[in-house]
Amino acid sequence: MISEDIQPAVKLLEPSQLAEGSDMVREKQAFEAMYPDLLQHYEGKYVAIYQQQVVDHDPDKVTLALRVYRTHGYKPIFVHYVSRHRPVQRSMRSPRLPSQR
């Protein structure tokens, strides 16, 4: 018997895998736009962004994600830590190998 509480595993995507204009990209853009305000209210916590709004926050990412999915359903929700010390994002190109003939 399958419990109704069991949800499929969360699919984590790399930024390069996000389609331009997707719900997740819009949520991430909303996070970036709200960042100065988020720092004032939620520094040191994770925030959940859904429909371009902060819908919840918590110091624990997993607790927050589970609560938000339970409240809003299994939808694209952007969860991110708010800190003045933002990690440096770097990208590295894949090496090109000579084609085999």
Residue frames as a rotation matrix with the C-alpha (Angstrom) as fourth column:
MET 1
0.579 0.815 0.000 0.00
0.815 -0.579 0.000 0.00
0.000 0.000 -1.000 0.00
ILE 2
-0.441 -0.731 0.521 1.36
0.732 -0.629 -0.262 3.42
0.519 0.266 0.812 -0.94
SER 3
-0.099 0.335 -0.937 0.97
0.817 -0.510 -0.269 6.30
-0.568 -0.792 -0.223 1.47
GLU 4
0.706 0.425 0.566 -0.40
0.674 -0.649 -0.353 9.59
0.217 0.631 -0.744 0.15
ASP 5
0.854 -0.405 -0.326 2.40
-0.104 -0.748 0.656 11.37
-0.510 -0.526 -0.681 2.03
ILE 6
-0.023 -0.910 0.414 5.11
0.503 0.348 0.792 9.87
-0.864 0.226 0.449 -0.18
GLN 7
0.788 0.168 -0.593 6.25
-0.338 -0.687 -0.643 12.23
-0.516 0.707 -0.484 -2.92
PRO 8
0.795 -0.569 0.209 8.66
0.529 0.482 -0.698 11.55
0.296 0.666 0.685 -5.78
ALA 9
0.060 -0.878 -0.475 12.28
0.888 -0.170 0.426 12.50
-0.455 -0.448 0.770 -5.20
VAL 10
0.716 0.091 -0.692 13.14
-0.061 -0.979 -0.192 16.15
-0.696 0.180 -0.696 -5.75
LYS 11
0.527 -0.536 0.660 14.96
0.848 0.284 -0.448 16.62
0.053 0.796 0.604 -9.04
LEU 12
0.391 -0.496 -0.775 17.93
0.195 -0.779 0.596 18.96
-0.899 -0.384 -0.208 -8.56
LEU 13
0.763 -0.088 0.640 18.97
0.638 -0.052 -0.768 20.90
0.100 0.995 0.016 -11.63
GLU 14
-0.372 -0.892 -0.256 22.16
0.820 -0.446 0.360 22.73
-0.435 -0.076 0.897 -12.44
PRO 15
-0.027 0.361 -0.932 21.65
-0.052 -0.932 -0.360 26.40
-0.998 0.038 0.044 -13.44
SER 16
-0.744 -0.329 -0.581 22.61
-0.564 -0.157 0.811 25.53
-0.358 0.931 -0.068 -17.02
GLN 17
-0.889 0.439 0.131 19.73
0.457 0.833 0.311 23.01
0.027 0.336 -0.941 -17.14
LEU 18
-0.222 0.844 -0.487 17.06
0.447 -0.356 -0.821 25.61
-0.866 -0.400 -0.298 -16.43
ALA 19
-0.246 0.236 0.940 15.10
0.955 -0.105 0.276 26.62
0.164 0.966 -0.199 -19.50
GLU 20
-0.994 -0.108 -0.005 14.86
0.108 -0.991 -0.079 30.37
0.004 -0.079 0.997 -20.02
GLY 21
-0.490 0.861 0.136 11.42
-0.690 -0.479 0.543 31.55
0.533 0.172 0.829 -18.98
SER 22
-0.269 0.388 -0.882 10.71
0.377 0.885 0.274 28.46
0.886 -0.259 -0.384 -16.86
ASP 23
0.771 0.628 0.105 8.95
0.102 -0.284 0.953 28.78
0.628 -0.725 -0.283 -13.51
MET 24
0.591 -0.599 -0.540 12.19
0.784 0.269 0.559 28.02
-0.189 -0.754 0.629 -11.67
VAL 25
-0.443 -0.744 0.499 14.10
0.829 -0.553 -0.089 30.72
0.342 0.374 0.862 -13.57
ARG 26
0.083 0.565 0.821 11.38
0.075 -0.825 0.560 33.25
0.994 0.016 -0.111 -12.69
GLU 27
0.920 0.253 -0.298 11.57
0.285 0.087 0.955 32.24
0.268 -0.964 0.008 -9.01
LYS 28
0.129 -0.958 -0.256 15.37
0.975 0.076 0.209 32.60
-0.180 -0.277 0.944 -9.03
GLN 29
-0.455 -0.243 0.857 15.10
0.547 -0.835 0.054 36.01
0.703 0.493 0.512 -10.70
ALA 30
0.574 0.716 0.397 12.58
0.029 -0.502 0.864 37.08
0.818 -0.485 -0.309 -8.05
PHE 31
0.715 -0.406 -0.568 15.04
0.691 0.288 0.664 35.95
-0.106 -0.867 0.486 -5.34
GLU 32
-0.340 -0.910 0.236 17.80
0.936 -0.352 -0.009 38.04
0.091 0.218 0.972 -6.94
ALA 33
-0.199 0.340 0.919 15.52
0.265 -0.884 0.385 41.09
0.943 0.320 0.086 -7.25
MET 34
0.776 0.603 0.183 14.43
-0.051 -0.229 0.972 40.82
0.629 -0.764 -0.147 -3.59
TYR 35
0.195 -0.759 -0.621 17.93
0.686 0.558 -0.467 40.09
0.701 -0.335 0.630 -2.26
PRO 36
-0.667 -0.489 0.561 18.58
-0.034 -0.733 -0.680 43.43
0.744 -0.473 0.473 -0.46
ASP 37
0.064 0.788 0.612 15.23
-0.864 -0.263 0.430 43.14
0.500 -0.556 0.664 1.36
LEU 38
0.730 0.165 -0.663 15.81
0.030 0.962 0.272 39.44
0.682 -0.218 0.698 2.07
LEU 39
-0.298 -0.928 -0.223 19.11
0.430 0.078 -0.900 40.30
0.852 -0.364 0.376 3.75
GLN 40
-0.577 0.113 0.809 17.34
-0.582 -0.752 -0.310 42.66
0.573 -0.650 0.499 6.15
HIS 41
0.237 0.858 0.456 14.67
-0.957 0.126 0.260 40.15
0.166 -0.498 0.851 7.16
TYR 42
0.960 0.278 0.022 16.05
-0.279 0.959 0.055 36.64
-0.006 -0.059 0.998 6.61
GLU 43
0.173 -0.965 -0.196 19.84
-0.767 -0.007 -0.642 36.73
0.618 0.261 -0.741 6.85
GLY 44
-0.703 -0.553 0.446 21.16
-0.710 0.575 -0.405 33.38
-0.032 -0.602 -0.798 8.06
LYS 45
-0.126 0.734 0.668 18.02
-0.233 0.632 -0.739 31.51
-0.964 -0.249 0.091 7.01
TYR 46
-0.900 0.015 0.435 16.72
0.405 0.395 0.825 29.69
-0.159 0.919 -0.361 3.96
VAL 47
-0.351 0.831 -0.431 13.82
-0.556 -0.555 -0.618 31.27
-0.753 0.022 0.658 2.12
ALA 48
-0.493 0.326 0.807 11.30
0.680 0.723 0.123 29.62
-0.543 0.609 -0.577 -0.17
ILE 49
-0.623 0.260 -0.738 10.21
-0.517 -0.845 0.139 31.63
-0.587 0.468 0.660 -3.22
TYR 50
-0.593 0.544 0.593 6.97
0.723 0.685 0.095 30.61
-0.354 0.485 -0.799 -4.93
GLN 51
0.363 0.699 0.616 5.09
0.908 -0.413 -0.067 32.74
0.208 0.584 -0.785 -7.46
GLN 52
-0.147 -0.645 0.750 7.75
0.430 -0.725 -0.539 35.45
0.891 0.243 0.383 -7.00
GLN 53
0.441 0.304 0.844 7.00
-0.611 -0.588 0.531 35.79
0.657 -0.750 -0.074 -3.26
VAL 54
-0.803 -0.593 0.063 8.62
-0.411 0.474 -0.779 34.60
0.432 -0.651 -0.624 -0.05
VAL 55
0.217 0.937 -0.273 6.20
-0.405 0.341 0.849 31.96
0.888 -0.074 0.453 1.20
ASP 56
0.989 0.046 -0.142 8.22
0.106 0.448 0.887 30.63
0.105 -0.893 0.438 4.15
HIS 57
0.190 -0.971 0.147 11.64
-0.589 -0.232 -0.774 30.65
0.786 0.061 -0.616 5.83
ASP 58
0.998 0.044 0.044 13.58
-0.062 0.626 0.778 28.41
0.007 -0.779 0.627 8.20
PRO 59
0.279 -0.958 0.067 17.17
-0.876 -0.225 0.428 27.87
-0.395 -0.178 -0.901 9.39
ASP 60
-0.423 -0.387 0.820 16.97
-0.111 0.920 0.377 24.28
-0.900 0.068 -0.431 8.10
LYS 61
-0.654 0.074 -0.753 16.67
-0.744 -0.239 0.624 23.73
-0.134 0.968 0.211 4.34
VAL 62
-0.881 0.304 -0.362 15.09
0.137 0.897 0.421 20.27
0.452 0.321 -0.832 4.46
THR 63
-0.563 0.695 -0.447 12.53
0.647 0.035 -0.761 21.26
-0.514 -0.718 -0.470 7.10
LEU 64
-0.396 0.367 -0.842 11.60
-0.404 -0.893 -0.200 24.29
-0.825 0.261 0.502 5.02
ALA 65
-0.777 0.050 -0.628 11.31
-0.610 0.190 0.770 22.35
0.158 0.981 -0.117 1.76
LEU 66
-0.835 0.477 -0.272 9.12
0.491 0.871 0.020 19.65
0.247 -0.117 -0.962 3.29
ARG 67
-0.418 0.691 -0.590 6.83
0.477 -0.385 -0.790 22.21
-0.773 -0.612 -0.169 4.91
VAL 68
-0.446 0.210 -0.870 6.50
-0.613 -0.780 0.125 24.28
-0.653 0.589 0.477 1.71
TYR 69
-0.867 0.139 -0.479 5.77
-0.322 0.576 0.751 21.22
0.380 0.805 -0.455 -0.46
ARG 70
-0.705 0.643 -0.300 3.17
0.705 0.587 -0.397 20.09
-0.079 -0.492 -0.867 2.08
THR 71
-0.282 0.580 -0.764 1.54
0.219 -0.737 -0.640 23.56
-0.934 -0.348 0.081 2.00
HIS 72
-0.030 0.186 -0.982 1.80
-0.718 -0.688 -0.108 24.43
-0.695 0.702 0.154 -1.71
GLY 73
0.910 0.326 0.256 2.10
-0.087 0.755 -0.649 21.06
-0.405 0.569 0.716 -3.38
TYR 74
0.112 -0.893 0.435 4.91
0.534 0.423 0.732 19.58
-0.838 0.150 0.525 -5.40
LYS 75
0.917 0.231 0.324 5.64
0.398 -0.552 -0.733 22.61
0.009 0.802 -0.598 -7.61
PRO 76
0.053 -0.944 0.326 8.75
0.725 -0.189 -0.663 24.53
0.687 0.271 0.674 -8.69
ILE 77
0.986 0.163 -0.024 9.82
0.126 -0.648 0.752 26.36
0.107 -0.744 -0.659 -5.52
PHE 78
0.221 -0.952 0.211 13.18
0.114 -0.190 -0.975 28.12
0.968 0.240 0.066 -5.26
VAL 79
0.975 -0.008 -0.224 14.86
0.224 0.018 0.974 27.53
-0.004 -1.000 0.020 -1.87
HIS 80
0.224 -0.936 0.270 18.08
0.432 -0.153 -0.889 29.38
0.874 0.316 0.370 -1.13
TYR 81
0.175 -0.312 -0.934 20.21
0.973 -0.087 0.212 30.51
-0.147 -0.946 0.289 1.81
VAL 82
0.788 0.114 0.604 20.34
0.243 -0.960 -0.136 34.26
0.565 0.254 -0.785 2.49
SER 83
0.449 -0.731 -0.515 23.80
0.760 0.009 0.650 35.57
-0.470 -0.683 0.559 3.41
ARG 84
0.787 -0.276 -0.552 25.94
-0.369 -0.927 -0.061 38.65
-0.495 0.252 -0.831 2.86
HIS 85
-0.312 -0.950 0.028 28.76
-0.659 0.238 0.714 36.29
-0.684 0.204 -0.700 1.92
ARG 86
0.753 0.642 -0.146 27.47
-0.514 0.435 -0.739 34.93
-0.411 0.631 0.658 -1.36
PRO 87
0.191 -0.704 0.684 29.45
0.329 0.702 0.632 32.09
-0.925 0.104 0.365 -2.87
VAL 88
-0.286 -0.383 -0.878 31.40
-0.729 -0.508 0.459 32.88
-0.622 0.772 -0.134 -6.00
GLN 89
0.653 0.527 0.545 29.83
-0.004 0.721 -0.693 31.15
-0.758 0.450 0.472 -8.97
ARG 90
-0.341 -0.804 -0.488 32.28
-0.704 -0.126 0.699 29.82
-0.623 0.581 -0.523 -11.49
SER 91
0.836 0.535 0.123 31.72
-0.313 0.647 -0.695 27.90
-0.451 0.543 0.708 -14.63
MET 92
-0.318 -0.941 0.117 34.18
-0.480 0.266 0.836 25.59
-0.818 0.209 -0.536 -16.31
ARG 93
0.374 0.403 -0.835 33.94
-0.927 0.155 -0.340 24.50
-0.008 0.902 0.432 -19.89
SER 94
0.743 -0.074 0.666 34.23
-0.021 0.991 0.133 20.86
-0.669 -0.113 0.734 -20.67
PRO 95
-0.329 -0.914 -0.235 37.46
-0.386 -0.097 0.917 19.94
-0.862 0.393 -0.321 -22.44
ARG 96
0.668 0.485 -0.565 37.13
-0.698 0.146 -0.701 19.31
-0.258 0.862 0.436 -26.16
LEU 97
-0.005 -0.629 0.778 38.49
-0.054 0.777 0.628 16.00
-0.999 -0.039 -0.038 -27.29
PRO 98
-0.641 -0.247 -0.726 39.64
-0.714 -0.153 0.683 15.38
-0.280 0.957 -0.078 -30.83
SER 99
0.476 0.879 -0.004 36.99
-0.802 0.432 -0.413 13.55
-0.361 0.200 0.911 -32.76
GLN 100
-0.379 -0.551 0.743 37.72
-0.201 0.833 0.515 9.93
-0.903 0.046 -0.427 -33.57
ARG 101
0.160 0.394 -0.905 37.54
-0.963 -0.137 -0.230 8.96
-0.215 0.909 0.357 -37.22
